[in-house]
Amino acid sequence: MAKFEADLTGNLDHFKEYLKNEILNGSVSASFEDEHEEEINGVRCCTMVYERYSYMGGNRVSLNVTILGYEGELRLTAITSGGSQAMFFKLNTFGEEAFLEKLEEAVKAYKCRHTRMISDL
């Protein structure tokens, strides 16, 4: 298991589509599995699940992304899992870490672009 968290600003719908495009275009074997969204008192919570094949592990790895959004403030938590074929403990987490790194790069690029856009106003 690997985990990444980030705080950023932006439009939740735009950010979700941006991440989806970055993740799916970042790997030939990546797939979008499902999404669920709820809203309570103006706070939106979206969970998205992706998978991709890990050549190193010889299996599929999942990436679960949860985004909370409220008045332009976003909180992202991403967790990967499934990167090992061992029965009782994990021997290989390279696939999980590599999948998460793609997401981290996308989030950092979004933050950089979005920060520049705000400062240009």
Chimera marker file (.cmm) of the C-alpha trace (Angstrom):
<marker_set name="trace">
<marker id="1" x="0.000" y="0.000" z="0.000" r="1" g="1" b="0" radius="0.5"/>
<marker id="2" x="1.152" y="3.510" z="-0.815" r="1" g="1" b="0" radius="0.5"/>
<marker id="3" x="-0.601" y="6.764" z="0.091" r="1" g="1" b="0" radius="0.5"/>
<marker id="4" x="-0.545" y="10.376" z="-1.124" r="1" g="1" b="0" radius="0.5"/>
<marker id="5" x="-2.421" y="13.401" z="0.210" r="1" g="1" b="0" radius="0.5"/>
<marker id="6" x="-2.668" y="16.950" z="-1.107" r="1" g="1" b="0" radius="0.5"/>
<marker id="7" x="-4.550" y="20.187" z="-0.514" r="1" g="1" b="0" radius="0.5"/>
<marker id="8" x="-5.285" y="22.407" z="-3.485" r="1" g="1" b="0" radius="0.5"/>
<marker id="9" x="-7.765" y="24.897" z="-4.867" r="1" g="1" b="0" radius="0.5"/>
<marker id="10" x="-9.938" y="24.595" z="-7.934" r="1" g="1" b="0" radius="0.5"/>
<marker id="11" x="-13.178" y="23.315" z="-9.364" r="1" g="1" b="0" radius="0.5"/>
<marker id="12" x="-13.931" y="19.745" z="-8.267" r="1" g="1" b="0" radius="0.5"/>
<marker id="13" x="-15.526" y="18.708" z="-11.565" r="1" g="1" b="0" radius="0.5"/>
<marker id="14" x="-12.643" y="20.123" z="-13.599" r="1" g="1" b="0" radius="0.5"/>
<marker id="15" x="-10.062" y="18.505" z="-11.319" r="1" g="1" b="0" radius="0.5"/>
<marker id="16" x="-11.787" y="15.096" z="-11.516" r="1" g="1" b="0" radius="0.5"/>
<marker id="17" x="-11.758" y="15.176" z="-15.322" r="1" g="1" b="0" radius="0.5"/>
<marker id="18" x="-8.153" y="16.365" z="-15.356" r="1" g="1" b="0" radius="0.5"/>
<marker id="19" x="-7.059" y="13.475" z="-13.101" r="1" g="1" b="0" radius="0.5"/>
<marker id="20" x="-9.054" y="10.951" z="-15.100" r="1" g="1" b="0" radius="0.5"/>
<marker id="21" x="-7.369" y="12.043" z="-18.339" r="1" g="1" b="0" radius="0.5"/>
<marker id="22" x="-3.900" y="12.076" z="-16.778" r="1" g="1" b="0" radius="0.5"/>
<marker id="23" x="-4.265" y="8.631" z="-15.199" r="1" g="1" b="0" radius="0.5"/>
<marker id="24" x="-5.791" y="6.947" z="-18.246" r="1" g="1" b="0" radius="0.5"/>
<marker id="25" x="-3.319" y="8.552" z="-20.657" r="1" g="1" b="0" radius="0.5"/>
<marker id="26" x="-0.386" y="7.775" z="-18.350" r="1" g="1" b="0" radius="0.5"/>
<marker id="27" x="-0.573" y="4.003" z="-18.780" r="1" g="1" b="0" radius="0.5"/>
<marker id="28" x="-1.653" y="1.739" z="-21.622" r="1" g="1" b="0" radius="0.5"/>
<marker id="29" x="-3.279" y="-0.714" z="-19.208" r="1" g="1" b="0" radius="0.5"/>
<marker id="30" x="-4.984" y="1.833" z="-16.910" r="1" g="1" b="0" radius="0.5"/>
<marker id="31" x="-8.758" y="1.611" z="-16.646" r="1" g="1" b="0" radius="0.5"/>
<marker id="32" x="-11.435" y="3.608" z="-14.864" r="1" g="1" b="0" radius="0.5"/>
<marker id="33" x="-13.461" y="1.170" z="-12.758" r="1" g="1" b="0" radius="0.5"/>
<marker id="34" x="-16.114" y="3.240" z="-10.990" r="1" g="1" b="0" radius="0.5"/>
<marker id="35" x="-16.963" y="6.494" z="-9.248" r="1" g="1" b="0" radius="0.5"/>
<marker id="36" x="-19.293" y="7.549" z="-6.462" r="1" g="1" b="0" radius="0.5"/>
<marker id="37" x="-20.168" y="11.057" z="-5.346" r="1" g="1" b="0" radius="0.5"/>
<marker id="38" x="-22.132" y="12.459" z="-2.414" r="1" g="1" b="0" radius="0.5"/>
<marker id="39" x="-22.938" y="15.989" z="-1.262" r="1" g="1" b="0" radius="0.5"/>
<marker id="40" x="-23.918" y="17.002" z="2.260" r="1" g="1" b="0" radius="0.5"/>
<marker id="41" x="-24.423" y="20.645" z="3.250" r="1" g="1" b="0" radius="0.5"/>
<marker id="42" x="-22.395" y="21.890" z="0.290" r="1" g="1" b="0" radius="0.5"/>
<marker id="43" x="-19.456" y="19.551" z="0.919" r="1" g="1" b="0" radius="0.5"/>
<marker id="44" x="-18.840" y="17.187" z="-1.988" r="1" g="1" b="0" radius="0.5"/>
<marker id="45" x="-17.036" y="13.876" z="-1.666" r="1" g="1" b="0" radius="0.5"/>
<marker id="46" x="-16.025" y="11.909" z="-4.735" r="1" g="1" b="0" radius="0.5"/>
<marker id="47" x="-14.340" y="8.506" z="-4.769" r="1" g="1" b="0" radius="0.5"/>
<marker id="48" x="-12.877" y="7.122" z="-8.002" r="1" g="1" b="0" radius="0.5"/>
<marker id="49" x="-11.270" y="3.728" z="-8.539" r="1" g="1" b="0" radius="0.5"/>
<marker id="50" x="-8.686" y="2.954" z="-11.227" r="1" g="1" b="0" radius="0.5"/>
<marker id="51" x="-6.706" y="-0.164" z="-12.073" r="1" g="1" b="0" radius="0.5"/>
<marker id="52" x="-3.678" y="-0.934" z="-14.165" r="1" g="1" b="0" radius="0.5"/>
<marker id="53" x="-1.479" y="-3.918" z="-14.878" r="1" g="1" b="0" radius="0.5"/>
<marker id="54" x="1.816" y="-4.075" z="-12.997" r="1" g="1" b="0" radius="0.5"/>
<marker id="55" x="4.421" y="-5.818" z="-15.121" r="1" g="1" b="0" radius="0.5"/>
<marker id="56" x="6.810" y="-6.111" z="-12.151" r="1" g="1" b="0" radius="0.5"/>
<marker id="57" x="4.208" y="-7.774" z="-9.937" r="1" g="1" b="0" radius="0.5"/>
<marker id="58" x="2.439" y="-9.670" z="-12.697" r="1" g="1" b="0" radius="0.5"/>
<marker id="59" x="-0.942" y="-8.503" z="-11.416" r="1" g="1" b="0" radius="0.5"/>
<marker id="60" x="-3.346" y="-5.570" z="-11.405" r="1" g="1" b="0" radius="0.5"/>
<marker id="61" x="-2.938" y="-2.666" z="-9.005" r="1" g="1" b="0" radius="0.5"/>
<marker id="62" x="-5.787" y="-0.453" z="-7.820" r="1" g="1" b="0" radius="0.5"/>
<marker id="63" x="-5.687" y="3.290" z="-7.216" r="1" g="1" b="0" radius="0.5"/>
<marker id="64" x="-8.451" y="4.706" z="-5.035" r="1" g="1" b="0" radius="0.5"/>
<marker id="65" x="-8.820" y="8.486" z="-5.153" r="1" g="1" b="0" radius="0.5"/>
<marker id="66" x="-11.054" y="10.427" z="-2.758" r="1" g="1" b="0" radius="0.5"/>
<marker id="67" x="-11.559" y="14.167" z="-3.176" r="1" g="1" b="0" radius="0.5"/>
<marker id="68" x="-13.401" y="16.435" z="-0.751" r="1" g="1" b="0" radius="0.5"/>
<marker id="69" x="-14.506" y="19.759" z="-2.169" r="1" g="1" b="0" radius="0.5"/>
<marker id="70" x="-15.944" y="22.821" z="-0.455" r="1" g="1" b="0" radius="0.5"/>
<marker id="71" x="-16.061" y="26.355" z="-1.864" r="1" g="1" b="0" radius="0.5"/>
<marker id="72" x="-13.062" y="25.858" z="-4.145" r="1" g="1" b="0" radius="0.5"/>
<marker id="73" x="-10.918" y="24.098" z="-1.543" r="1" g="1" b="0" radius="0.5"/>
<marker id="74" x="-9.998" y="20.514" z="-2.429" r="1" g="1" b="0" radius="0.5"/>
<marker id="75" x="-8.499" y="17.732" z="-0.310" r="1" g="1" b="0" radius="0.5"/>
<marker id="76" x="-7.217" y="14.652" z="-2.127" r="1" g="1" b="0" radius="0.5"/>
<marker id="77" x="-6.299" y="11.285" z="-0.643" r="1" g="1" b="0" radius="0.5"/>
<marker id="78" x="-5.048" y="8.514" z="-2.928" r="1" g="1" b="0" radius="0.5"/>
<marker id="79" x="-4.247" y="4.954" z="-1.874" r="1" g="1" b="0" radius="0.5"/>
<marker id="80" x="-2.886" y="2.152" z="-4.042" r="1" g="1" b="0" radius="0.5"/>
<marker id="81" x="-3.163" y="-1.551" z="-3.309" r="1" g="1" b="0" radius="0.5"/>
<marker id="82" x="-2.628" y="-4.970" z="-4.839" r="1" g="1" b="0" radius="0.5"/>
<marker id="83" x="1.019" y="-4.828" z="-5.823" r="1" g="1" b="0" radius="0.5"/>
<marker id="84" x="2.113" y="-8.220" z="-4.532" r="1" g="1" b="0" radius="0.5"/>
<marker id="85" x="1.355" y="-11.871" z="-5.138" r="1" g="1" b="0" radius="0.5"/>
<marker id="86" x="2.545" y="-13.059" z="-1.731" r="1" g="1" b="0" radius="0.5"/>
<marker id="87" x="-0.043" y="-14.798" z="0.428" r="1" g="1" b="0" radius="0.5"/>
<marker id="88" x="0.783" y="-13.450" z="3.900" r="1" g="1" b="0" radius="0.5"/>
<marker id="89" x="2.897" y="-10.318" z="3.396" r="1" g="1" b="0" radius="0.5"/>
<marker id="90" x="3.931" y="-7.976" z="0.609" r="1" g="1" b="0" radius="0.5"/>
<marker id="91" x="7.146" y="-8.702" z="-1.230" r="1" g="1" b="0" radius="0.5"/>
<marker id="92" x="6.809" y="-6.213" z="-4.053" r="1" g="1" b="0" radius="0.5"/>
<marker id="93" x="5.159" y="-2.793" z="-3.912" r="1" g="1" b="0" radius="0.5"/>
<marker id="94" x="6.855" y="-1.302" z="-7.006" r="1" g="1" b="0" radius="0.5"/>
<marker id="95" x="3.639" y="-1.386" z="-9.042" r="1" g="1" b="0" radius="0.5"/>
<marker id="96" x="1.685" y="0.436" z="-6.348" r="1" g="1" b="0" radius="0.5"/>
<marker id="97" x="4.359" y="3.091" z="-5.931" r="1" g="1" b="0" radius="0.5"/>
<marker id="98" x="4.725" y="3.643" z="-9.690" r="1" g="1" b="0" radius="0.5"/>
<marker id="99" x="0.956" y="4.063" z="-10.124" r="1" g="1" b="0" radius="0.5"/>
<marker id="100" x="0.834" y="6.565" z="-7.269" r="1" g="1" b="0" radius="0.5"/>
<marker id="101" x="3.799" y="8.506" z="-8.686" r="1" g="1" b="0" radius="0.5"/>
<marker id="102" x="1.816" y="9.142" z="-11.889" r="1" g="1" b="0" radius="0.5"/>
<marker id="103" x="-0.976" y="10.657" z="-9.798" r="1" g="1" b="0" radius="0.5"/>
<marker id="104" x="1.473" y="12.732" z="-7.727" r="1" g="1" b="0" radius="0.5"/>
<marker id="105" x="3.020" y="14.178" z="-10.893" r="1" g="1" b="0" radius="0.5"/>
<marker id="106" x="-0.425" y="15.078" z="-12.241" r="1" g="1" b="0" radius="0.5"/>
<marker id="107" x="-1.470" y="16.763" z="-8.975" r="1" g="1" b="0" radius="0.5"/>
<marker id="108" x="1.760" y="18.761" z="-8.785" r="1" g="1" b="0" radius="0.5"/>
<marker id="109" x="1.350" y="19.906" z="-12.403" r="1" g="1" b="0" radius="0.5"/>
<marker id="110" x="-2.270" y="20.917" z="-11.730" r="1" g="1" b="0" radius="0.5"/>
<marker id="111" x="-1.263" y="22.865" z="-8.620" r="1" g="1" b="0" radius="0.5"/>
<marker id="112" x="1.502" y="24.630" z="-10.515" r="1" g="1" b="0" radius="0.5"/>
<marker id="113" x="-0.756" y="25.590" z="-13.436" r="1" g="1" b="0" radius="0.5"/>
<marker id="114" x="-3.664" y="26.578" z="-11.219" r="1" g="1" b="0" radius="0.5"/>
<marker id="115" x="-1.465" y="28.713" z="-8.941" r="1" g="1" b="0" radius="0.5"/>
<marker id="116" x="-0.080" y="30.544" z="-11.982" r="1" g="1" b="0" radius="0.5"/>
<marker id="117" x="-3.604" y="31.160" z="-13.294" r="1" g="1" b="0" radius="0.5"/>
<marker id="118" x="-4.706" y="32.685" z="-9.974" r="1" g="1" b="0" radius="0.5"/>
<marker id="119" x="-1.620" y="34.902" z="-9.695" r="1" g="1" b="0" radius="0.5"/>
<marker id="120" x="-2.177" y="36.167" z="-13.263" r="1" g="1" b="0" radius="0.5"/>
<marker id="121" x="-5.591" y="37.592" z="-12.307" r="1" g="1" b="0" radius="0.5"/>
<link id1="1" id2="2" r="1" g="1" b="0" radius="0.2"/>
<link id1="2" id2="3" r="1" g="1" b="0" radius="0.2"/>
<link id1="3" id2="4" r="1" g="1" b="0" radius="0.2"/>
<link id1="4" id2="5" r="1" g="1" b="0" radius="0.2"/>
<link id1="5" id2="6" r="1" g="1" b="0" radius="0.2"/>
<link id1="6" id2="7" r="1" g="1" b="0" radius="0.2"/>
<link id1="7" id2="8" r="1" g="1" b="0" radius="0.2"/>
<link id1="8" id2="9" r="1" g="1" b="0" radius="0.2"/>
<link id1="9" id2="10" r="1" g="1" b="0" radius="0.2"/>
<link id1="10" id2="11" r="1" g="1" b="0" radius="0.2"/>
<link id1="11" id2="12" r="1" g="1" b="0" radius="0.2"/>
<link id1="12" id2="13" r="1" g="1" b="0" radius="0.2"/>
<link id1="13" id2="14" r="1" g="1" b="0" radius="0.2"/>
<link id1="14" id2="15" r="1" g="1" b="0" radius="0.2"/>
<link id1="15" id2="16" r="1" g="1" b="0" radius="0.2"/>
<link id1="16" id2="17" r="1" g="1" b="0" radius="0.2"/>
<link id1="17" id2="18" r="1" g="1" b="0" radius="0.2"/>
<link id1="18" id2="19" r="1" g="1" b="0" radius="0.2"/>
<link id1="19" id2="20" r="1" g="1" b="0" radius="0.2"/>
<link id1="20" id2="21" r="1" g="1" b="0" radius="0.2"/>
<link id1="21" id2="22" r="1" g="1" b="0" radius="0.2"/>
<link id1="22" id2="23" r="1" g="1" b="0" radius="0.2"/>
<link id1="23" id2="24" r="1" g="1" b="0" radius="0.2"/>
<link id1="24" id2="25" r="1" g="1" b="0" radius="0.2"/>
<link id1="25" id2="26" r="1" g="1" b="0" radius="0.2"/>
<link id1="26" id2="27" r="1" g="1" b="0" radius="0.2"/>
<link id1="27" id2="28" r="1" g="1" b="0" radius="0.2"/>
<link id1="28" id2="29" r="1" g="1" b="0" radius="0.2"/>
<link id1="29" id2="30" r="1" g="1" b="0" radius="0.2"/>
<link id1="30" id2="31" r="1" g="1" b="0" radius="0.2"/>
<link id1="31" id2="32" r="1" g="1" b="0" radius="0.2"/>
<link id1="32" id2="33" r="1" g="1" b="0" radius="0.2"/>
<link id1="33" id2="34" r="1" g="1" b="0" radius="0.2"/>
<link id1="34" id2="35" r="1" g="1" b="0" radius="0.2"/>
<link id1="35" id2="36" r="1" g="1" b="0" radius="0.2"/>
<link id1="36" id2="37" r="1" g="1" b="0" radius="0.2"/>
<link id1="37" id2="38" r="1" g="1" b="0" radius="0.2"/>
<link id1="38" id2="39" r="1" g="1" b="0" radius="0.2"/>
<link id1="39" id2="40" r="1" g="1" b="0" radius="0.2"/>
<link id1="40" id2="41" r="1" g="1" b="0" radius="0.2"/>
<link id1="41" id2="42" r="1" g="1" b="0" radius="0.2"/>
<link id1="42" id2="43" r="1" g="1" b="0" radius="0.2"/>
<link id1="43" id2="44" r="1" g="1" b="0" radius="0.2"/>
<link id1="44" id2="45" r="1" g="1" b="0" radius="0.2"/>
<link id1="45" id2="46" r="1" g="1" b="0" radius="0.2"/>
<link id1="46" id2="47" r="1" g="1" b="0" radius="0.2"/>
<link id1="47" id2="48" r="1" g="1" b="0" radius="0.2"/>
<link id1="48" id2="49" r="1" g="1" b="0" radius="0.2"/>
<link id1="49" id2="50" r="1" g="1" b="0" radius="0.2"/>
<link id1="50" id2="51" r="1" g="1" b="0" radius="0.2"/>
<link id1="51" id2="52" r="1" g="1" b="0" radius="0.2"/>
<link id1="52" id2="53" r="1" g="1" b="0" radius="0.2"/>
<link id1="53" id2="54" r="1" g="1" b="0" radius="0.2"/>
<link id1="54" id2="55" r="1" g="1" b="0" radius="0.2"/>
<link id1="55" id2="56" r="1" g="1" b="0" radius="0.2"/>
<link id1="56" id2="57" r="1" g="1" b="0" radius="0.2"/>
<link id1="57" id2="58" r="1" g="1" b="0" radius="0.2"/>
<link id1="58" id2="59" r="1" g="1" b="0" radius="0.2"/>
<link id1="59" id2="60" r="1" g="1" b="0" radius="0.2"/>
<link id1="60" id2="61" r="1" g="1" b="0" radius="0.2"/>
<link id1="61" id2="62" r="1" g="1" b="0" radius="0.2"/>
<link id1="62" id2="63" r="1" g="1" b="0" radius="0.2"/>
<link id1="63" id2="64" r="1" g="1" b="0" radius="0.2"/>
<link id1="64" id2="65" r="1" g="1" b="0" radius="0.2"/>
<link id1="65" id2="66" r="1" g="1" b="0" radius="0.2"/>
<link id1="66" id2="67" r="1" g="1" b="0" radius="0.2"/>
<link id1="67" id2="68" r="1" g="1" b="0" radius="0.2"/>
<link id1="68" id2="69" r="1" g="1" b="0" radius="0.2"/>
<link id1="69" id2="70" r="1" g="1" b="0" radius="0.2"/>
<link id1="70" id2="71" r="1" g="1" b="0" radius="0.2"/>
<link id1="71" id2="72" r="1" g="1" b="0" radius="0.2"/>
<link id1="72" id2="73" r="1" g="1" b="0" radius="0.2"/>
<link id1="73" id2="74" r="1" g="1" b="0" radius="0.2"/>
<link id1="74" id2="75" r="1" g="1" b="0" radius="0.2"/>
<link id1="75" id2="76" r="1" g="1" b="0" radius="0.2"/>
<link id1="76" id2="77" r="1" g="1" b="0" radius="0.2"/>
<link id1="77" id2="78" r="1" g="1" b="0" radius="0.2"/>
<link id1="78" id2="79" r="1" g="1" b="0" radius="0.2"/>
<link id1="79" id2="80" r="1" g="1" b="0" radius="0.2"/>
<link id1="80" id2="81" r="1" g="1" b="0" radius="0.2"/>
<link id1="81" id2="82" r="1" g="1" b="0" radius="0.2"/>
<link id1="82" id2="83" r="1" g="1" b="0" radius="0.2"/>
<link id1="83" id2="84" r="1" g="1" b="0" radius="0.2"/>
<link id1="84" id2="85" r="1" g="1" b="0" radius="0.2"/>
<link id1="85" id2="86" r="1" g="1" b="0" radius="0.2"/>
<link id1="86" id2="87" r="1" g="1" b="0" radius="0.2"/>
<link id1="87" id2="88" r="1" g="1" b="0" radius="0.2"/>
<link id1="88" id2="89" r="1" g="1" b="0" radius="0.2"/>
<link id1="89" id2="90" r="1" g="1" b="0" radius="0.2"/>
<link id1="90" id2="91" r="1" g="1" b="0" radius="0.2"/>
<link id1="91" id2="92" r="1" g="1" b="0" radius="0.2"/>
<link id1="92" id2="93" r="1" g="1" b="0" radius="0.2"/>
<link id1="93" id2="94" r="1" g="1" b="0" radius="0.2"/>
<link id1="94" id2="95" r="1" g="1" b="0" radius="0.2"/>
<link id1="95" id2="96" r="1" g="1" b="0" radius="0.2"/>
<link id1="96" id2="97" r="1" g="1" b="0" radius="0.2"/>
<link id1="97" id2="98" r="1" g="1" b="0" radius="0.2"/>
<link id1="98" id2="99" r="1" g="1" b="0" radius="0.2"/>
<link id1="99" id2="100" r="1" g="1" b="0" radius="0.2"/>
<link id1="100" id2="101" r="1" g="1" b="0" radius="0.2"/>
<link id1="101" id2="102" r="1" g="1" b="0" radius="0.2"/>
<link id1="102" id2="103" r="1" g="1" b="0" radius="0.2"/>
<link id1="103" id2="104" r="1" g="1" b="0" radius="0.2"/>
<link id1="104" id2="105" r="1" g="1" b="0" radius="0.2"/>
<link id1="105" id2="106" r="1" g="1" b="0" radius="0.2"/>
<link id1="106" id2="107" r="1" g="1" b="0" radius="0.2"/>
<link id1="107" id2="108" r="1" g="1" b="0" radius="0.2"/>
<link id1="108" id2="109" r="1" g="1" b="0" radius="0.2"/>
<link id1="109" id2="110" r="1" g="1" b="0" radius="0.2"/>
<link id1="110" id2="111" r="1" g="1" b="0" radius="0.2"/>
<link id1="111" id2="112" r="1" g="1" b="0" radius="0.2"/>
<link id1="112" id2="113" r="1" g="1" b="0" radius="0.2"/>
<link id1="113" id2="114" r="1" g="1" b="0" radius="0.2"/>
<link id1="114" id2="115" r="1" g="1" b="0" radius="0.2"/>
<link id1="115" id2="116" r="1" g="1" b="0" radius="0.2"/>
<link id1="116" id2="117" r="1" g="1" b="0" radius="0.2"/>
<link id1="117" id2="118" r="1" g="1" b="0" radius="0.2"/>
<link id1="118" id2="119" r="1" g="1" b="0" radius="0.2"/>
<link id1="119" id2="120" r="1" g="1" b="0" radius="0.2"/>
<link id1="120" id2="121" r="1" g="1" b="0" radius="0.2"/>
</marker_set>
